[in-house]
Amino acid sequence: MVFSTPVFLFAFLPLTVLAFYLVNRRFGHEAGLGLLLIASLIFYGWWDVRFMPLILGSMLVNYLIARAIKPGQGGWLLAFGVTVNLAALGVFKYADFFVRNLNGLTGLELAEPGLPLPLAISFFTFQQIAFLVDTARRITAPDTRPHRYGLFVAFFPQLIAGPIVHHRIISPQFAEKKRQSDLMANLGIGLSIFAVGLAKKVLLADNLAPYANSAFDSAAAGEPVGFLLAWSGALAYTLQIYFDFSGYSDMALGIARMFGFQLPINFNAPYKARSITDFWRRWHITLSQFLRDYLYISLGGNRAGQVRTLINLMIVMLLGGLWHGAAWTFVVWGGLHGAALIWCRMLDRWFPNGLFGRFWIGSAACTFLFVIITWVFFRAASFDAAAIMLQGMAGLNGLGAHPPNSPFLAVAIGLALIWSLPETAQVFYRQIEPEILKTAGVNPPRKERWKPNARWGWGLALLLFACMISSWSYSEFIYYNF
């Protein structure tokens, strides 16, 4: 069940919202949370009921381990819990990758397990690892009511593709009964944020996808890709993945708000970044924070000297790349970003007065160009396909035929929207809790944006109408594959 499908828009979401508020008022707050957990499990099982034992077992094991951990004394229980989570992720996501590479190195012909990839396993695994570590660090404590913990893991707005939500952020919200008291505000703000995210997905990302697919499919087939097709495909994918993933994140925030809850912000104008360091503070913010807090710091962070700091940065980005997918192209993508982070760290050391701030236009242009080029490895089906695309972008395959149905107008519109309009969090700045805005580094807008008035109401209604017409033909979100 995809957020942009008719079954979700016209059946699951409205029925769940209606049932939640009715149960909440008739039977109480905890009953409402219990219903929301059941709805979330139905949402997850809709994809493939075979994966239900995995997520339920993961929730049970992690909850019991957390209850057994003594605050401040994780010890072997914490190590055991983290190992169990990583083992499950490794078996289902990386077993084929491991066997394939072992066969290539040794000449063996071991059969690949061929296990299906459970939906959302990367997200709910990282989320629960963070929970165990935070429990051991006395940052959070296990819920005394198991259904609240289950909802923390399975809450359907963010279950499939994030944002990665910390227990210490959402659990206190589950305990606040007053969050459901202002029904009209919850629905008005939530539906408005949802509409913006839905528009990003169905009106922008899905319409850019064919242009990206045309170029990358040709490269995957081994066909030479000319300069025009290569750049149109690379730019189209750069915009597609942004509108697709940020659209999902906006929809997750909007849906959660319909129930009275606020999730972390995952995007803050990443393509306006002035360096790769700045980019990773703005792109997939919750993943960046997870890698920083639970991997980079655990490796020693910047406490063991300059060389060790740079090594830690590279390790984190290599593993971050591998997290996105079981392929060496993802590892190379992560490694390139790791090298760029190291370069930025060195420039900051050589120019302590701030090189990126003084030459921000050139820095922003170079950063965006680097991001476009590295997305090629992220999207390409193989290194050969990536090489063909990069050769085309460098002009080595000639100018090539002009792509049919020229994508450059669509790309120009996408770039204009990204660079001229504020991020969603700025539009709804006054409707988001200050701590969430601060964590994501969102600055106040120059002027007040969203208001509960007729103009915004009619505008968003028309936007929703256009989206719903387009939603009859849909595609899955890109990050569903990770």
GULO-986838 format. One line per field, with one value per residue (C-alpha): residue number from 1; residue in one letter; y, z, x. Coordinates in nm, 2 decimals, decimal comma. Layout:
<rs>
k: c(NUM:...)
r: c(a:...)
c2: c(Y:...)
c3: c(Z:...)
c1: c(X:...)
</rs>
This chain:
<rs>
k: c(1:2:3:4:5:6:7:8:9:10:11:12:13:14:15:16:17:18:19:20:21:22:23:24:25:26:27:28:29:30:31:32:33:34:35:36:37:38:39:40:41:42:43:44:45:46:47:48:49:50:51:52:53:54:55:56:57:58:59:60:61:62:63:64:65:66:67:68:69:70:71:72:73:74:75:76:77:78:79:80:81:82:83:84:85:86:87:88:89:90:91:92:93:94:95:96:97:98:99:100:101:102:103:104:105:106:107:108:109:110:111:112:113:114:115:116:117:118:119:120:121:122:123:124:125:126:127:128:129:130:131:132:133:134:135:136:137:138:139:140:141:142:143:144:145:146:147:148:149:150:151:152:153:154:155:156:157:158:159:160:161:162:163:164:165:166:167:168:169:170:171:172:173:174:175:176:177:178:179:180:181:182:183:184:185:186:187:188:189:190:191:192:193:194:195:196:197:198:199:200:201:202:203:204:205:206:207:208:209:210:211:212:213:214:215:216:217:218:219:220:221:222:223:224:225:226:227:228:229:230:231:232:233:234:235:236:237:238:239:240:241:242:243:244:245:246:247:248:249:250:251:252:253:254:255:256:257:258:259:260:261:262:263:264:265:266:267:268:269:270:271:272:273:274:275:276:277:278:279:280:281:282:283:284:285:286:287:288:289:290:291:292:293:294:295:296:297:298:299:300:301:302:303:304:305:306:307:308:309:310:311:312:313:314:315:316:317:318:319:320:321:322:323:324:325:326:327:328:329:330:331:332:333:334:335:336:337:338:339:340:341:342:343:344:345:346:347:348:349:350:351:352:353:354:355:356:357:358:359:360:361:362:363:364:365:366:367:368:369:370:371:372:373:374:375:376:377:378:379:380:381:382:383:384:385:386:387:388:389:390:391:392:393:394:395:396:397:398:399:400:401:402:403:404:405:406:407:408:409:410:411:412:413:414:415:416:417:418:419:420:421:422:423:424:425:426:427:428:429:430:431:432:433:434:435:436:437:438:439:440:441:442:443:444:445:446:447:448:449:450:451:452:453:454:455:456:457:458:459:460:461:462:463:464:465:466:467:468:469:470:471:472:473:474:475:476:477:478:479:480:481:482)
r: c(m:v:f:s:t:p:v:f:l:f:a:f:l:p:l:t:v:l:a:f:y:l:v:n:r:r:f:g:h:e:a:g:l:g:l:l:l:i:a:s:l:i:f:y:g:w:w:d:v:r:f:m:p:l:i:l:g:s:m:l:v:n:y:l:i:a:r:a:i:k:p:g:q:g:g:w:l:l:a:f:g:v:t:v:n:l:a:a:l:g:v:f:k:y:a:d:f:f:v:r:n:l:n:g:l:t:g:l:e:l:a:e:p:g:l:p:l:p:l:a:i:s:f:f:t:f:q:q:i:a:f:l:v:d:t:a:r:r:i:t:a:p:d:t:r:p:h:r:y:g:l:f:v:a:f:f:p:q:l:i:a:g:p:i:v:h:h:r:i:i:s:p:q:f:a:e:k:k:r:q:s:d:l:m:a:n:l:g:i:g:l:s:i:f:a:v:g:l:a:k:k:v:l:l:a:d:n:l:a:p:y:a:n:s:a:f:d:s:a:a:a:g:e:p:v:g:f:l:l:a:w:s:g:a:l:a:y:t:l:q:i:y:f:d:f:s:g:y:s:d:m:a:l:g:i:a:r:m:f:g:f:q:l:p:i:n:f:n:a:p:y:k:a:r:s:i:t:d:f:w:r:r:w:h:i:t:l:s:q:f:l:r:d:y:l:y:i:s:l:g:g:n:r:a:g:q:v:r:t:l:i:n:l:m:i:v:m:l:l:g:g:l:w:h:g:a:a:w:t:f:v:v:w:g:g:l:h:g:a:a:l:i:w:c:r:m:l:d:r:w:f:p:n:g:l:f:g:r:f:w:i:g:s:a:a:c:t:f:l:f:v:i:i:t:w:v:f:f:r:a:a:s:f:d:a:a:a:i:m:l:q:g:m:a:g:l:n:g:l:g:a:h:p:p:n:s:p:f:l:a:v:a:i:g:l:a:l:i:w:s:l:p:e:t:a:q:v:f:y:r:q:i:e:p:e:i:l:k:t:a:g:v:n:p:p:r:k:e:r:w:k:p:n:a:r:w:g:w:g:l:a:l:l:l:f:a:c:m:i:s:s:w:s:y:s:e:f:i:y:y:n:f)
c2: c(0,00:0,32:0,66:0,78:0,49:0,52:0,24:0,44:0,78:0,69:0,40:0,32:0,67:0,82:0,51:0,49:0,86:0,83:0,51:0,65:0,96:0,77:0,50:0,76:0,95:0,65:0,41:0,63:0,73:0,39:0,22:0,47:0,39:0,02:0,07:0,27:-0,02:-0,26:-0,03:0,00:-0,38:-0,42:-0,15:-0,35:-0,69:-0,55:-0,58:-0,94:-1,12:-1,34:-1,06:-1,02:-1,27:-1,09:-0,74:-0,88:-1,10:-0,80:-0,59:-0,85:-0,94:-0,57:-0,48:-0,77:-0,69:-0,32:-0,41:-0,63:-0,37:-0,18:0,19:0,30:-0,06:-0,20:-0,46:-0,79:-0,75:-0,43:-0,61:-0,91:-0,69:-0,49:-0,82:-0,98:-0,67:-0,66:-1,03:-1,02:-0,72:-0,91:-1,23:-1,08:-0,79:-0,90:-1,28:-1,29:-1,01:-1,20:-1,53:-1,37:-1,20:-1,51:-1,71:-1,44:-1,44:-1,81:-1,97:-2,15:-2,21:-2,17:-2,11:-1,77:-1,80:-1,58:-1,46:-1,19:-0,84:-0,76:-0,42:-0,15:-0,38:-0,12:0,15:-0,05:-0,22:0,11:0,26:-0,02:-0,02:0,34:0,26:-0,01:0,22:0,51:0,28:0,18:0,55:0,65:0,88:0,69:0,41:0,12:0,18:0,01:-0,05:-0,28:-0,15:0,19:0,03:-0,16:0,16:0,33:0,06:0,01:0,35:0,33:0,69:0,64:0,26:0,20:0,47:0,68:0,93:0,73:0,82:0,81:0,66:0,96:1,18:0,99:0,80:1,11:1,22:0,89:0,97:1,31:1,28:1,65:1,60:1,45:1,73:1,98:1,77:2,04:2,18:1,83:1,75:2,10:2,11:1,74:1,74:2,05:1,90:1,57:1,76:1,92:1,58:1,41:1,68:1,63:1,26:1,23:1,56:1,60:1,28:1,04:1,27:1,30:0,92:0,84:1,08:0,93:0,57:0,64:0,73:0,47:0,19:0,25:0,25:-0,07:-0,23:-0,14:0,12:0,44:0,74:1,07:1,40:1,53:1,20:1,15:1,49:1,49:1,15:1,24:1,57:1,41:1,15:1,41:1,58:1,26:1,12:1,45:1,50:1,13:1,09:1,44:1,39:1,07:1,24:1,52:1,28:1,09:1,42:1,51:1,18:1,17:1,52:1,41:1,19:1,47:1,35:1,53:1,33:1,46:1,66:1,47:1,74:2,10:2,23:1,99:2,11:2,46:2,32:2,50:2,19:1,82:1,86:2,10:1,86:1,58:1,81:1,87:1,54:1,25:1,42:1,14:0,89:1,14:1,19:0,82:0,75:1,04:0,95:0,57:0,49:0,79:0,87:0,50:0,48:0,76:1,06:1,34:1,26:1,05:1,30:1,42:1,11:0,89:1,14:1,12:0,74:0,74:0,96:0,73:0,42:0,58:0,68:0,34:0,17:0,43:0,36:-0,02:0,04:0,18:-0,14:-0,47:-0,36:-0,22:0,08:0,20:0,15:0,36:0,62:0,63:0,63:0,93:1,12:1,01:1,15:1,48:1,51:1,45:1,72:1,96:1,89:1,96:2,29:2,40:2,33:2,52:2,81:2,86:3,18:3,00:2,93:2,81:3,12:3,36:3,19:3,05:3,07:2,87:2,63:2,57:2,51:2,27:2,08:2,04:1,92:1,66:1,54:1,50:1,30:1,07:1,00:0,82:0,54:0,53:0,48:0,28:-0,10:-0,17:-0,01:-0,06:0,13:0,40:0,43:0,47:0,74:0,93:0,89:1,04:1,33:1,40:1,42:1,11:0,95:1,26:1,49:1,21:1,24:1,49:1,30:1,27:1,48:1,70:1,66:1,99:2,20:1,95:1,97:2,35:2,37:2,13:2,33:2,65:2,51:2,37:2,69:2,95:2,80:2,75:2,39:2,24:2,29:2,66:2,69:2,53:2,67:2,80:2,47:2,26:2,22:2,43:2,14:1,95:2,26:2,31:1,95:1,98:2,32:2,49:2,87:3,09:3,20:3,56:3,59:3,39:3,12:2,88:3,02:2,85:3,07:3,04:3,11:2,83:2,60:2,65:2,62:2,30:2,16:2,22:2,07:1,76:1,73:1,73:1,48:1,24:1,25:1,16:0,89:0,64:0,58:0,54:0,40:0,29:0,53:0,49:0,43:0,14:-0,06:0,01)
c3: c(0,00:-0,12:0,01:-0,34:-0,43:-0,43:-0,18:0,07:-0,01:-0,02:0,21:0,46:0,56:0,61:0,78:1,02:1,11:1,17:1,38:1,58:1,70:1,76:1,97:2,15:2,26:2,33:2,49:2,59:2,49:2,53:2,32:2,05:2,05:2,04:1,73:1,57:1,63:1,47:1,17:1,13:1,14:0,88:0,66:0,69:0,63:0,32:0,13:0,22:0,52:0,53:0,68:0,98:1,20:1,14:1,25:1,54:1,66:1,62:1,83:2,10:2,13:2,14:2,40:2,63:2,59:2,67:2,98:3,10:3,04:3,35:3,27:3,23:3,22:2,87:2,89:2,71:2,68:2,47:2,26:2,22:2,11:1,86:1,72:1,68:1,49:1,26:1,21:1,09:0,86:0,73:0,66:0,47:0,30:0,24:0,23:-0,15:-0,18:0,05:-0,13:-0,47:-0,37:-0,19:-0,51:-0,71:-0,48:-0,43:-0,74:-0,54:-0,67:-0,36:-0,42:-0,32:-0,05:-0,25:0,05:-0,01:0,12:0,40:0,35:0,59:0,76:0,73:0,90:1,18:1,25:1,29:1,49:1,74:1,76:1,86:2,12:2,28:2,29:2,43:2,70:2,80:2,80:3,02:2,74:2,73:2,91:2,78:2,78:3,06:2,82:2,54:2,28:2,30:2,21:1,93:1,79:1,82:1,59:1,35:1,33:0,97:0,85:0,90:0,91:0,54:0,46:0,77:0,90:1,16:1,48:1,82:2,11:2,33:2,07:2,00:2,32:2,53:2,26:2,29:2,66:2,60:2,57:2,49:2,14:2,02:2,16:1,88:1,60:1,34:1,38:1,35:1,04:0,88:0,93:0,87:0,55:0,42:0,48:0,33:0,02:-0,04:-0,01:-0,24:-0,50:-0,49:-0,55:-0,81:-1,00:-1,00:-0,91:-1,11:-1,42:-1,40:-1,37:-1,74:-1,84:-1,59:-1,68:-2,05:-2,00:-1,73:-1,90:-2,22:-2,02:-1,85:-2,19:-2,29:-2,54:-2,58:-2,42:-2,58:-2,40:-2,41:-2,30:-2,02:-1,87:-1,90:-1,73:-1,45:-1,38:-1,40:-1,15:-0,92:-0,91:-0,90:-0,60:-0,41:-0,49:-0,43:-0,09:0,05:-0,07:0,12:0,43:0,40:0,37:0,68:0,88:0,75:0,83:1,18:1,24:1,15:1,47:1,67:1,66:1,52:1,35:1,29:0,98:0,72:0,46:0,48:0,13:0,06:-0,30:-0,16:0,04:0,01:0,09:0,12:0,49:0,47:0,23:0,48:0,75:0,51:0,32:0,50:0,83:1,06:0,89:0,91:1,28:1,34:1,17:1,36:1,71:1,69:1,46:1,41:1,79:1,88:1,65:1,84:1,64:1,63:1,97:1,85:1,63:1,28:1,09:1,29:1,24:0,87:0,88:1,09:0,84:0,55:0,75:0,83:0,47:0,33:0,57:0,50:0,13:0,19:0,41:0,11:-0,09:-0,13:-0,42:-0,47:-0,66:-0,33:-0,15:-0,41:-0,38:-0,01:-0,05:-0,28:-0,03:0,24:0,04:-0,02:0,36:0,42:0,17:0,33:0,67:0,54:0,38:0,70:0,87:0,61:0,59:0,94:0,85:0,63:0,26:0,18:0,32:0,13:-0,21:-0,15:-0,51:-0,64:-0,34:-0,39:-0,77:-0,71:-0,44:-0,66:-0,95:-0,73:-0,60:-0,96:-1,06:-0,76:-0,80:-1,12:-0,91:-0,68:-0,97:-1,22:-1,23:-1,25:-1,28:-1,66:-1,68:-1,45:-1,68:-1,99:-1,82:-1,71:-2,05:-2,20:-1,95:-2,03:-2,40:-2,50:-2,67:-2,88:-2,85:-2,93:-3,05:-2,88:-2,63:-2,73:-2,53:-2,42:-2,04:-2,01:-1,95:-1,68:-1,53:-1,54:-1,37:-1,10:-1,04:-1,02:-0,76:-0,55:-0,56:-0,53:-0,29:0,09:0,23:0,36:0,72:0,66:0,51:0,82:1,06:1,32:1,32:1,41:1,76:1,82:1,93:1,61:1,40:1,60:1,56:1,18:1,16:1,01:1,01:1,05:0,71:0,60:0,62:0,76:0,52:0,59:0,74:0,81:0,57:0,26:0,02:0,15:0,18:-0,19:-0,31:-0,13:-0,23:-0,60:-0,54:-0,38:-0,67:-0,92:-0,72:-0,69:-1,06:-1,11:-0,84:-1,05:-1,22:-0,95:-0,88:-0,56:-0,36:-0,44:-0,08:-0,05:-0,21:0,08)
c1: c(0,00:0,17:0,07:-0,02:-0,25:-0,63:-0,68:-0,47:-0,60:-0,97:-1,00:-0,72:-0,62:-0,96:-1,10:-0,80:-0,82:-1,20:-1,17:-0,88:-1,07:-1,39:-1,21:-1,01:-1,32:-1,53:-1,28:-0,99:-0,64:-0,47:-0,74:-0,68:-0,31:-0,39:-0,61:-0,33:-0,09:-0,34:-0,38:-0,01:0,04:-0,24:-0,06:0,27:0,11:-0,07:0,26:0,34:0,20:0,51:0,71:0,48:0,66:0,99:0,87:0,67:0,96:1,20:0,97:0,93:1,30:1,42:1,15:1,25:1,62:1,56:1,36:1,65:1,92:2,02:2,03:2,39:2,51:2,44:2,72:2,67:2,29:2,34:2,60:2,37:2,08:2,28:2,42:2,08:1,95:2,25:2,24:1,88:1,96:2,26:2,08:1,79:1,96:2,32:2,33:2,32:2,57:2,81:2,78:2,82:3,14:3,27:3,22:3,39:3,70:3,73:3,59:3,33:2,98:2,78:2,41:2,27:2,00:1,76:1,58:1,32:1,40:1,15:1,00:1,14:1,39:1,67:1,46:1,31:1,64:1,83:1,54:1,56:1,94:1,92:1,65:1,87:2,18:1,97:1,83:2,18:2,29:1,99:1,86:1,53:1,35:1,13:0,76:0,57:0,29:0,41:0,16:0,33:0,66:0,50:0,35:0,70:0,84:0,54:0,38:0,27:0,35:0,72:0,76:0,85:1,10:1,15:1,23:1,43:1,24:1,40:1,21:1,28:1,11:0,79:0,72:0,65:0,41:0,22:0,17:0,02:-0,36:-0,40:-0,25:-0,58:-0,79:-0,76:-0,90:-0,95:-0,60:-0,45:-0,64:-0,59:-0,22:-0,16:-0,36:-0,18:0,16:0,05:-0,08:0,26:0,44:0,19:0,24:0,62:0,57:0,29:0,32:0,70:0,90:0,68:0,69:1,06:1,12:1,08:1,35:1,59:1,49:1,55:1,91:2,00:1,82:2,02:2,34:2,23:2,18:2,53:2,42:2,63:2,47:2,52:2,59:2,23:2,07:2,33:2,29:1,91:1,90:2,14:1,96:1,62:1,72:1,88:1,54:1,34:1,51:1,47:1,10:1,03:1,20:1,13:0,77:0,75:0,90:0,65:0,36:0,48:0,49:0,15:-0,01:0,14:0,01:-0,34:-0,32:-0,16:0,20:0,51:0,79:1,15:1,22:1,42:1,50:1,62:1,69:1,98:2,05:2,12:2,41:2,75:2,96:2,92:2,93:2,64:2,47:2,47:2,32:2,03:1,97:1,81:1,88:1,77:2,01:2,30:2,23:2,21:2,54:2,70:2,56:2,58:2,86:3,10:3,11:3,13:3,44:3,60:3,47:3,72:3,87:4,17:4,35:4,32:4,41:4,18:3,90:3,93:3,94:3,62:3,45:3,54:3,42:3,09:3,02:3,12:2,89:2,62:2,65:2,62:2,31:2,13:2,18:2,37:2,59:2,94:2,80:2,64:2,97:3,15:2,88:2,94:3,31:3,30:3,10:3,34:3,63:3,44:3,37:3,74:3,83:3,58:3,74:4,08:3,97:3,81:4,15:4,34:4,10:3,96:3,79:3,54:3,62:3,27:3,10:3,32:3,27:2,92:2,80:3,09:3,08:2,71:2,76:3,05:2,86:2,55:2,77:2,94:2,60:2,47:2,78:2,77:2,40:2,51:2,67:2,36:2,12:2,32:2,26:2,63:2,98:2,97:2,64:2,78:3,09:2,87:2,67:2,98:3,14:2,83:2,83:3,19:3,10:3,31:3,01:2,93:2,64:2,39:2,03:1,81:1,60:1,23:0,98:1,26:1,32:1,51:1,19:1,08:1,43:1,43:1,10:1,22:1,54:1,34:1,11:1,39:1,60:1,33:1,08:1,12:1,15:0,83:0,94:0,98:0,63:0,48:0,74:0,50:0,31:0,61:0,75:1,07:1,28:1,21:1,30:1,62:1,74:1,70:1,87:1,56:1,59:1,28:1,12:1,16:0,78:0,50:0,39:0,10:-0,21:-0,55:-0,74:-0,95:-0,67:-0,45:-0,76:-0,86:-0,50:-0,43:-0,77:-0,68:-0,34:-0,49:-0,74:-0,46:-0,27:-0,56:-0,62:-0,26:-0,26:-0,45:-0,12:0,15:0,50:0,66:0,89:1,26:1,35:1,11:1,40:1,63)
</rs>
